[in-house]
């Protein structure tokens, strides 16, 4: 039973840090453009250099 008293705060701290990182990434625009990175593989190298 004493291990639960140790693991529960560690799990809560870890979960809250992941939520905080997700919220931070969302506020700083990490999820604004989800389509363009998937299409970059289809572009030729010469098209990328011309931009």
N, C-alpha and C positions, 0 to 999 in steps of 0.2 A: 504494500500500500504506500510505502514511503517513496517508491520510485515514481508514482503518479504525481506526487507533490513536487517532484523535480521536473518531470517531463511536461506537465501541463503548462507551466509558465514559459518554458522554452518553446513549446509548440505555438502558444499564443504570440510570443514575440516574433517568431519566424513568420507566422501567417500575417501579422500586422505589417511586417517589413515588406512582404511581397505585395500587399495591398497598397502600401505607400509608394512603392516603386512603380506600380501600375498606374496609379493616379498621377504621379509626377510625369511619367512618360506621356500620358494622355494630354496633360496640360501643356507640355512642351512640343506638341505636334508630331510625335512619333507615329501616330496612326492616321495622319491626314491623307496621305496618298498611298493607297494599298494596291493600285492597279499598275502604275508605271514600272516598278521594279520587276514585275513579272514579264513585261513586254520588252525590257532591255535586252534580254537574251536573243530576241528575234531580230534586233537591229544589226546591220553590218558595222564593222569597225570603222569604215570610212565615213559612215553617217555620224558616228559618235564623235569623230575627230573634227568634223566640219562645224559642229555646234560650238 
